[in-house]
């Protein structure tokens, strides 16, 4: 039976809106400074994702987790009840919500959970988009509904798709996702922030972006009139300055090392 885990918001909505102003790599740069996890393995997708609505920019929300198996017709026997119970579960969770779907048929792709109908229904239930290691369809209609999607591919049909489990731990694109994790996603992929690491994320990301602009990017942009040796020396020093600023703030030097 479905575990149907509940969750609560751990950041105010206005902070989510500010997080949405930055791309996912920038949020990652801040997160790696505050996380207790290995930033090479935790949180991020390890397989290729495709953002089918890159023009919509990043999306930020709380993970609603679902499993599907479109190839299996057995679940259709109780489809109406499953859909109704699932929608009731989603409706009672805090938003904004991102529906994260594990397709059990993987590596095969048989049918899509998503299309014009489900995009509009889920938008009405407070969901802003989806990440699925399966497929989507009706891409223009989903876009028109304002429902963003990161997926493996497009497909034509829905096959026997029914939500078979929800509110459970899942794995997509090589990453484990739990209900209620904060998700930041865009055309680069996604970051599923480990529970408990949401607070301070925005400030860390803003600080690291400013740190880049004040040091390494500044040194590269101010190359006019310099010799190659002068440029390389300036970049080396900027890398040290970047690391020093990061270490003073977070205790670690960031991507350019000590």
Secondary structure, DSSP 8 states (H G I E B T S, - for coil): ---------SS-HHHHHHHTTS-HHHHHHHHHHH-SS-TTTSSB-SS--EETTGGG--EEEEEEEEEE-TT-GGGGGGHHHHHHHHHHHHHTS-SSEEEEEEETTTTS---EEESHHHHHHHHHTTEEEEEESSEE--HHHHHHTT-EEEESEE-S--TT----EESS-EEETTEEE-TT-EEEEETTEEEEE-TT--TTHHHHHHHHHHHHHHTHHHHHHT-TT--HHHHHHHHHHHHHHHHHHHHHHHSS--TT--
